[in-house]
C-alpha cells in the first residue's frame, strides 16, 4: 500500500515535456476565438456553444502530422457536429434532463468505441460528452437544430482549415480502422449514466459538468494514471475556481470574454500535455466564461455548481476505476494465478 501511495504521489507531481505545445495552443486558441467572434458579429451570442464545440476539432491530432492529423480532425469534427445536433434536438424535448442523461450515456459509449477504433488523440469521448451535454442542457426550440448544424459545421471546417497550417509531411498516413471489443465503452457509459442520474435527480444546475468530471479520468492508460487524473481534476478545478471568480467579477463584455477565452485555450493546450492539474487552472475559467457568452448568469451559482459537480463526478469515476481494477485482478488471478499491480490497466 505504501508503494502504491508513493507512486500516486510522484505521478501526481510529475511535469512532463511537451515539445511544440505552444504551436498547438496557438492553433487551438485561434480556432476557438474566430468562430466565437463571428457569431457575436452576426448578433447571435446564443449560437456560441455550437461554434465553440465545432472548433474543438482542432484539439485532435496534436501528436500526428500531415494527412493523419487532417483525417483525424475531419473525423472528430464530423462526430462533434453530430453530437451537437443531437444535443440541440434533445434540448427541445419535454422532459429534457432525463433524455439528456440517456443521450450522454450513449455518446460516452459510442464515442469511446470510435476513439479506440480510430486511434484518436486525445483518446476517449470527453469532448463529445462535453459538447452533447452542454447543448442538451439548455432548453431551446426545435428550430435551433438546423442552426446548430450549420454553425457547428462551419466552425469545425474552420478549425480543420487552421489545422492544415501545421507542418505537412506527405509520407504520413492515417491509421487504419482497429477492431475493438465493446468493453472500452462500458466504463465510460457507466460513469456517464451514474453521474448523470445522480446530479439530475439532485437538481444541480449543470448536470453535464458532473458527467464530464466522471468521464475525464477514464482516459488514462493505466489505473494509476486514471487515479492521478481524477485527483488532478478535483484539485485543479477547485483551484481554477479562484481564477474563474476573479475573471467573472468584472462582468466582461462578450468581445472581451472571447479574447480571454482564446488566451485561456492557448494556455490550456500548452500545459495539458505537461500536467493535467495545471491545465485545469485555465480549463475551469475558460469553460465558465464560454457559457457566459451565450447566456450570462450570476457567478456565485456557476462557481458552486462547477465545484460540487466536479467532486461528484470524480467520486463516480473513482468508483468505476476501482470496480474495473478489481474485475481485472479477478480475471488475471483466474487466468494466471496472480493479480494486476496498481499501475496496470
C-alpha positions in Angstrom: 0.0 0.0 0.0 2.8 2.4 0.8 4.4 1.8 -2.6 1.1 2.4 -4.3 0.5 5.7 -2.5 4.1 6.8 -3.2 3.5 6.0 -6.9 0.3 8.1 -6.9 2.1 10.9 -5.2 5.1 11.0 -7.6 2.9 10.7 -10.6 0.6 13.5 -9.5 3.5 15.9 -9.2 5.3 14.9 -12.4 5.6 17.6 -15.1 6.4 16.1 -18.5 8.0 17.7 -21.6 5.6 18.7 -24.3 7.6 19.9 -27.3 5.7 22.1 -29.7 2.8 22.5 -27.4 2.9 26.3 -27.8 2.2 25.9 -31.5 -0.7 23.6 -30.9 -2.0 26.1 -28.3 -1.9 29.0 -30.7 -3.8 27.0 -33.4 -6.4 25.9 -30.8 -6.8 29.5 -29.5 -7.3 30.8 -33.0 -9.7 28.0 -33.9 -11.9 28.8 -30.9 -11.8 32.6 -31.0 -12.6 33.1 -34.6 -16.0 31.3 -34.7 -17.0 32.9 -31.4 -16.2 36.4 -32.7 -18.2 35.5 -35.9 -21.4 34.7 -34.0 -21.0 37.8 -31.9 -20.6 39.9 -35.1 -23.7 38.3 -36.5 -25.6 39.3 -33.4 -26.3 35.8 -32.1 -24.3 35.1 -29.0 -26.7 32.2 -28.2 -25.0 30.3 -31.0 -21.6 30.5 -29.3 -21.9 26.9 -27.9 -22.4 25.5 -31.4 -19.4 27.5 -32.6 -17.2 26.6 -29.7 -17.8 22.8 -29.9 -17.2 22.7 -33.6 -13.9 24.4 -33.0 -12.8 21.6 -30.7 -11.9 19.6 -33.9 -8.6 21.5 -33.7 -7.7 19.7 -30.5 -7.3 16.4 -32.2 -4.1 15.0 -33.8 -1.6 17.1 -31.9 0.8 14.1 -31.8 0.5 13.3 -35.5 1.5 15.1 -38.7 0.1 15.9 -42.1 -2.5 13.6 -43.6 -3.1 11.6 -40.4 -3.9 14.8 -38.5 -6.2 16.1 -41.2 -8.1 12.8 -41.3 -8.4 12.7 -37.5 -9.7 16.3 -37.3 -12.2 15.7 -40.1 -13.5 12.6 -38.3 -13.6 14.3 -34.9 -15.2 17.4 -36.5 -18.0 15.3 -38.0 -18.5 13.5 -34.7 -18.7 16.8 -32.9 -21.3 18.1 -35.4 -23.4 15.0 -34.9 -23.5 15.2 -31.1 -24.1 18.9 -31.1 -27.1 18.4 -33.5 -28.3 15.6 -31.3 -27.9 17.8 -28.2 -29.9 20.5 -29.9 -32.7 18.0 -30.7 -32.8 16.8 -27.1 -32.9 20.3 -25.8 -36.3 20.8 -27.5 -37.9 17.8 -25.9 -40.3 17.8 -22.9 -38.5 16.0 -20.0 -35.2 17.2 -21.5 -33.0 16.5 -18.4 -33.7 12.7 -18.4 -33.4 12.4 -22.2 -30.1 14.2 -21.8 -28.9 11.5 -19.3 -29.8 8.8 -21.8 -28.2 10.6 -24.6 -24.9 11.4 -22.9 -24.6 7.7 -21.8 -25.0 6.7 -25.5 -22.5 9.4 -26.6 -20.0 8.3 -24.0 -20.2 4.6 -25.0 -20.1 5.1 -28.8 -17.5 7.8 -28.5 -15.2 5.5 -26.6 -15.5 2.8 -29.3 -15.0 5.3 -32.1 -12.0 6.8 -30.5 -10.4 3.4 -29.8 -11.1 2.2 -33.3 -9.6 5.2 -35.0 -6.8 5.8 -32.5 -7.8 9.4 -31.8 -5.6 11.7 -29.7 -6.8 12.9 -27.2 -8.3 9.5 -26.6 -11.8 8.8 -25.3 -15.1 10.5 -25.7 -14.5 13.5 -23.4 -15.1 16.3 -25.9 -18.1 14.5 -27.4 -19.7 14.2 -23.9 -19.0 17.8 -23.1 -20.5 19.0 -26.4 -23.6 16.9 -26.2 -24.2 17.6 -22.5 -23.7 21.4 -22.7 -26.0 21.8 -25.7 -28.7 19.5 -24.4 -28.7 21.2 -21.0 -30.2 24.5 -22.3 -33.9 24.3 -23.4 -34.3 25.6 -26.9 -36.9 25.4 -29.7 -36.7 22.7 -32.4 -36.0 25.4 -34.9 -32.5 25.6 -33.5 -31.5 22.2 -34.8 -30.6 23.3 -38.3 -28.9 26.4 -36.9 -26.8 24.1 -34.7 -25.9 22.0 -37.7 -24.8 25.0 -39.8 -22.9 26.9 -37.2 -21.1 23.8 -35.7 -20.2 22.5 -39.2 -18.8 25.9 -40.3 -16.8 26.1 -37.1 -15.4 22.6 -37.4 -14.4 23.3 -41.0 -12.7 26.5 -39.9 -10.8 24.6 -37.2 -9.7 21.9 -39.7 -8.5 24.6 -42.1 -6.4 26.1 -39.3 -5.0 22.7 -38.6 -3.7 22.4 -42.1 -1.3 25.3 -41.4 0.8 22.9 -39.2 3.9 21.2 -40.7 3.0 18.9 -43.6 4.7 15.6 -44.1 3.2 13.8 -47.1 4.7 10.4 -46.1 2.4 10.3 -43.0 -0.7 8.2 -43.4 -3.9 8.0 -41.4 -4.4 5.0 -39.1 -6.4 2.1 -40.3 -9.6 1.0 -38.5 -8.8 -1.1 -35.4 -11.1 -3.9 -34.4 -12.1 -3.2 -30.8 -14.3 -5.1 -28.4 -17.3 -3.5 -26.7 -15.5 -3.5 -23.3 -14.0 0.0 -23.7 -17.5 1.5 -23.9 -18.6 0.0 -20.6 -16.7 2.2 -18.0 -17.4 5.4 -20.0 -21.1 4.7 -20.4 -21.4 3.5 -16.8 -19.7 6.7 -15.4 -21.8 8.9 -17.6 -25.1 7.2 -16.6 -24.3 7.1 -12.9 -23.2 10.7 -12.6 -26.0 12.0 -14.9 -28.7 10.2 -12.9 -27.3 11.3 -9.6 -26.9 15.1 -10.3 -30.1 15.3 -12.3 -32.1 13.7 -9.5 -30.4 16.0 -7.1 -31.4 19.0 -9.2 -27.9 20.7 -9.5 -27.8 23.3 -12.2 -25.4 21.9 -14.7 -25.5 18.0 -14.7 -23.1 17.7 -17.7 -20.3 19.1 -15.6 -20.5 16.1 -13.3 -20.6 13.8 -16.4 -17.5 15.4 -17.8 -15.7 15.0 -14.5 -16.7 11.4 -14.3 -15.5 10.6 -17.9 -12.3 12.6 -17.9 -10.2 10.4 -15.6 -11.0 7.3 -17.5 -8.9 8.3 -20.5 -5.7 7.4 -18.6 -3.8 4.3 -19.9 -3.4 2.7 -16.5 -5.2 2.6 -13.2 -2.6 4.8 -11.6 -2.9 7.3 -14.5 -6.7 7.4 -14.1 -6.5 7.9 -10.3 -4.0 10.7 -10.8 -6.1 12.3 -13.5 -9.1 12.2 -11.1 -7.1 13.8 -8.4 -5.9 16.5 -10.8 -9.5 17.0 -12.0 -10.7 17.9 -8.4 -7.7 19.9 -7.2 -7.2 21.7 -10.5 -10.8 22.6 -10.8 -11.1 23.9 -7.2 -8.0 26.0 -7.7 -9.2 27.1 -11.1 -12.5 28.4 -9.5 -10.4 31.1 -7.7 -9.2 32.4 -11.1 -12.7 32.0 -12.5 -14.1 34.1 -9.7 -11.6 36.9 -10.5 -12.4 36.8 -14.2 -16.1 36.7 -13.7 -16.2 39.5 -11.2 -15.7 42.5 -13.6 -18.6 41.4 -15.8 -16.6 41.5 -19.0 -18.4 42.2 -22.2 -18.8 39.5 -24.9 -15.9 40.5 -27.0 -13.5 40.8 -24.0 -14.8 37.5 -22.8 -14.0 35.8 -26.1 -10.5 37.3 -26.1 -9.9 35.9 -22.6 -11.3 32.5 -23.7 -8.9 32.5 -26.6 -5.9 33.2 -24.3 -7.0 30.5 -21.9 -7.3 28.0 -24.7 -3.7 28.7 -25.7 -2.6 28.2 -22.1 -4.6 25.0 -21.7 -3.1 23.3 -24.8 0.4 24.5 -23.7 0.0 22.9 -20.3 -2.3 19.9 -20.7 0.5 17.6 -22.1 2.8 18.6 -19.2 0.5 18.4 -16.2 -3.3 18.0 -16.3 -3.9 19.6 -13.0 -2.1 22.8 -14.0 -4.1 22.8 -17.3 -7.3 22.8 -15.3 -6.3 26.2 -13.8 -7.1 27.5 -17.3 -9.8 25.0 -18.3 -12.1 25.8 -15.4 -12.4 29.6 -16.0 -12.5 29.0 -19.8 -15.5 26.7 -19.5 -17.4 29.1 -17.3 -16.6 32.1 -19.5 -17.7 30.3 -22.6 -21.1 29.8 -21.0 -21.3 33.5 -20.2 -21.0 34.4 -23.8 -24.2 32.5 -24.7 -26.2 33.3 -21.6 -24.8 35.4 -18.7 -25.6 34.1 -15.3 -24.8 35.0 -11.7 -21.2 34.0 -10.9 -21.9 32.6 -7.5 -24.2 29.8 -8.7 -21.9 28.9 -11.5 -18.9 28.5 -9.2 -20.8 26.5 -6.7 -22.3 24.1 -9.4 -18.9 23.6 -11.0 -17.2 22.8 -7.7 -19.9 20.4 -6.4 -20.4 18.6 -9.7 -16.7 18.1 -10.3 -16.4 16.4 -6.9 -19.4 14.2 -7.5 -18.2 13.2 -11.0 -14.7 12.5 -9.7 -16.2 10.2 -7.0 -18.2 8.3 -9.6 -15.0 8.0 -11.7 -13.1 6.7 -8.6 -15.8 4.0 -8.1 -15.7 3.0 -11.7 -11.9 2.8 -11.8 -11.8 0.6 -8.6 -14.6 -1.7 -9.9 -12.7 -2.1 -13.2 -9.4 -2.7 -11.4 -11.0 -5.3 -9.2 -12.5 -7.1 -12.2 -9.2 -7.1 -13.9 -7.5 -8.5 -10.9 -10.0 -11.4 -10.7 -9.6 -12.2 -14.4 -5.8 -12.1 -14.0 -5.9 -14.2 -10.9 -8.2 -16.8 -12.5 -6.1 -16.9 -15.7 -2.6 -16.8 -14.3 -2.8 -17.2 -10.5 -1.8 -13.6 -9.9 -3.2 -10.1 -9.6 -2.5 -7.0 -11.5 -0.4 -4.2 -9.9 -2.0 -0.8 -9.5 -0.1 0.6 -12.4 -1.6 -1.9 -14.9 -4.8 -1.2 -16.7 
